[in-house]
Amino acid sequence: MTFTLPERLYRYALMCGLAVTRWRRLREPALWIELQRQIHETGIAALPVVCTLAAITGAAAVSQVSALAGQGSDAAQAWMFYGLFFEIGPLFTGLVLVARSSAAMASELAVMHWQDEFAAIKGKGVSPADFLLLPRIIGMVLVAPAVSIFFQIVAVLSGWLAVSVLQQLPITEVASEFLVNAQPVLVLASLAKSLVMGLLIGAIACHHGSSGEPNPHAISEAAMHAVGNGLIAVFLVDLVFALAAYGLK
């Protein structure tokens, strides 16, 4: 099924509205179990990849900044908060969730749609939106900030170690300099950014997984649309928050 851009944005908004207005339904036992499954599959199972990427990114990025600015410069230590913690942490987490989880989510829903499971669930008197879509969207909303925190911690620790080795400084001194640069407002903003990214990633994946034609070809199309539009959403959210942070300065 083909949608125009305004129709697609409207349906994304409906998915976001579903999460905002009906999240209390997750107290029901069946939905609570499904939410836990989504948190495990999209978040906990992604931690090894996220932490490995964070360790490599932190050390590599700080090493490059030190090489460009000079080992005696404070740029690397200042950049660890503004660049690595605030910008790269939530952004890379969002990209990993889009590439790894949104494609799987959209494909799973497309298979259910093809096999007519939506109608079967509705025939039992259960809302397919509540049982199939709501736990997936809320699960992504909860997972994105949590996984982002893991990325930020591992990346910053890796960056601290890189600066300590390159500049021959005690790691405690590097850590104290990082805390001087840290701004509580931007720490909260980074978590808010991840939360918004998670909401949009989940909403986009659920829309494309549940609204395609009920045939095998729709499975790959749902995954491709979920990833493509999810990437656009992640970068747009990152841009908006970056401009807002620049305005605060």
C-alpha positions in Angstrom: 0.0 0.0 0.0 1.4 3.4 -1.1 1.0 6.5 1.0 1.7 10.1 0.2 4.1 11.9 2.4 1.3 13.8 4.4 -0.5 10.4 4.8 2.6 8.7 6.0 3.4 11.5 8.5 -0.2 11.4 9.8 0.1 7.6 10.4 3.4 8.1 12.2 1.6 10.6 14.4 -1.2 8.1 15.0 1.3 5.6 16.2 3.0 8.1 18.5 -0.5 9.0 19.8 -1.2 5.4 20.5 1.9 5.2 22.7 1.1 8.4 24.5 -2.6 7.8 25.2 -2.7 4.0 25.8 0.5 3.1 27.6 -1.5 2.4 30.8 -2.9 -0.7 29.1 0.6 -2.3 29.5 -0.4 -3.1 33.1 -2.4 -6.0 31.7 -0.5 -9.3 32.2 -0.4 -10.3 28.5 0.8 -6.8 27.4 3.3 -6.7 30.2 4.8 -10.0 29.1 5.0 -8.7 25.5 6.6 -5.5 26.7 9.3 -7.4 28.6 10.0 -9.5 25.5 10.4 -6.4 23.4 12.8 -4.8 25.9 14.9 -7.9 25.9 15.0 -8.3 22.1 15.5 -4.6 21.2 17.6 -3.5 24.1 19.3 -6.1 26.2 20.3 -8.3 23.2 21.8 -5.2 21.5 24.1 -4.3 24.4 27.1 -6.3 23.2 27.1 -4.6 19.8 26.5 -1.2 21.4 29.2 -1.4 24.0 31.8 -2.7 21.5 30.9 0.1 19.1 31.1 2.6 22.0 34.5 1.5 23.1 35.9 1.7 19.6 34.2 5.1 18.9 35.4 6.7 22.1 39.0 5.8 21.7 39.2 6.5 18.0 37.3 9.8 18.1 39.4 11.2 21.0 42.6 10.0 19.4 41.7 11.9 16.2 40.9 15.1 18.0 44.1 14.9 20.0 46.1 14.3 16.8 44.5 17.4 15.1 44.5 19.7 18.1 47.8 18.6 19.6 48.4 16.4 22.6 48.7 19.4 25.0 45.4 20.9 24.0 42.3 20.7 26.1 40.1 20.2 23.0 40.0 16.4 23.4 38.8 16.6 27.0 36.2 19.3 26.2 35.0 17.4 23.1 34.4 14.2 25.1 31.3 15.8 26.7 29.9 18.0 23.9 30.8 15.7 21.0 31.1 12.2 22.4 28.5 12.2 25.2 25.9 14.7 24.0 26.1 14.2 20.2 27.5 10.9 19.2 26.2 8.8 22.1 22.4 9.2 21.4 23.0 9.4 17.6 24.9 6.2 17.3 22.5 4.4 19.6 19.6 5.5 17.4 21.4 4.3 14.3 22.1 0.9 15.9 18.5 0.5 17.0 17.2 1.5 13.5 19.6 -0.9 11.7 19.2 -3.8 14.1 15.8 -3.6 15.8 13.4 -1.6 13.6 14.0 -3.8 10.6 13.3 -6.9 12.6 10.2 -5.3 14.2 8.7 -4.2 10.9 9.4 -7.6 9.3 7.9 -9.5 12.2 4.7 -7.4 12.0 4.6 -7.8 8.2 4.7 -11.6 8.6 1.9 -11.5 11.1 -0.1 -9.3 8.7 0.5 -11.7 5.9 -0.6 -14.7 8.0 -3.7 -12.8 9.0 -2.8 -12.8 12.7 -4.1 -9.2 13.1 -7.6 -10.5 12.2 -7.3 -13.6 14.4 -6.4 -11.4 17.4 -9.2 -9.0 16.7 -11.6 -12.0 16.4 -10.7 -12.9 20.0 -11.9 -9.5 21.2 -8.4 -8.1 21.7 -7.2 -4.9 20.0 -4.4 -5.7 17.6 -3.0 -2.2 18.1 -2.8 -2.7 21.9 -1.4 -6.2 21.8 1.0 -6.0 18.8 1.9 -2.3 18.3 1.8 -0.7 21.8 4.4 -2.9 23.5 6.8 -2.5 20.6 6.6 1.3 20.5 6.8 1.7 24.3 9.5 -0.9 24.4 11.6 1.2 22.0 10.9 4.3 24.0 12.2 2.7 27.2 15.1 1.0 25.5 16.6 3.9 23.5 17.6 6.1 26.6 18.8 3.1 28.5 21.0 1.8 25.7 22.2 5.3 25.1 23.4 5.5 28.7 25.4 2.4 28.3 26.9 3.7 25.0 27.8 7.0 26.7 29.4 5.4 29.7 31.6 3.0 27.7 32.5 5.6 25.1 33.5 8.2 27.8 35.6 5.6 29.7 37.3 4.6 26.5 37.9 8.3 25.7 39.3 8.9 29.2 41.7 6.0 28.7 42.8 7.3 25.3 43.4 10.9 26.6 45.3 9.5 29.7 47.6 7.5 27.4 48.1 10.1 24.7 48.6 13.1 27.1 50.4 11.2 29.9 47.8 12.3 32.4 46.3 10.5 35.4 42.9 9.2 34.5 41.5 10.9 37.6 42.6 14.3 36.2 41.0 13.5 32.9 37.7 12.5 34.7 37.7 15.7 36.7 38.1 17.8 33.6 35.2 16.0 32.0 33.0 16.8 35.0 34.0 20.4 34.7 32.7 20.5 31.1 29.6 18.5 31.8 26.3 20.5 31.9 23.3 18.9 33.7 20.9 20.5 31.2 22.7 18.8 28.3 22.8 15.5 30.1 19.0 15.6 30.5 18.7 16.8 26.9 20.7 13.8 25.6 18.3 11.4 27.4 15.3 13.4 26.0 16.8 13.1 22.6 17.1 9.3 22.9 13.6 9.1 24.1 12.2 11.0 21.1 14.3 8.9 18.8 13.0 5.7 20.4 9.4 6.9 20.0 9.8 7.7 16.3 11.8 4.6 15.5 9.1 2.4 17.1 6.2 4.3 15.5 7.8 4.2 12.0 8.6 0.5 12.3 5.1 -0.4 13.5 3.4 1.6 10.8 5.3 0.0 7.9 5.1 -3.5 9.5 1.3 -3.3 9.9 0.1 -1.3 6.9 1.6 -3.1 3.9 -0.1 -5.6 1.6 -0.6 -9.1 3.1 1.9 -10.9 0.9 5.5 -12.1 1.1 6.9 -9.1 -0.9 5.6 -6.7 1.8 8.0 -8.2 4.4 11.2 -6.9 2.8 9.5 -3.6 1.8 8.4 -3.0 5.4 12.0 -3.5 6.6 13.5 -1.2 4.0 10.9 1.6 4.7 11.4 1.2 8.4 15.1 1.5 8.2 15.2 4.3 5.6 12.6 6.5 7.3 13.9 5.6 10.7 17.4 6.9 9.7 15.8 10.2 8.5 13.9 10.6 11.8 17.0 9.9 13.9 19.1 12.5 12.0 16.3 15.1 12.1 15.9 14.7 15.9 19.6 15.0 16.3 19.7 18.2 14.2 16.8 19.8 16.2 18.5 19.0 19.5 21.9 20.2 18.3 20.3 23.5 17.2 18.5 23.9 20.5 21.8 23.2 22.4 23.6 25.8 20.2 20.8 28.3 21.0 21.3 27.7 24.8 24.9 28.6 24.5 
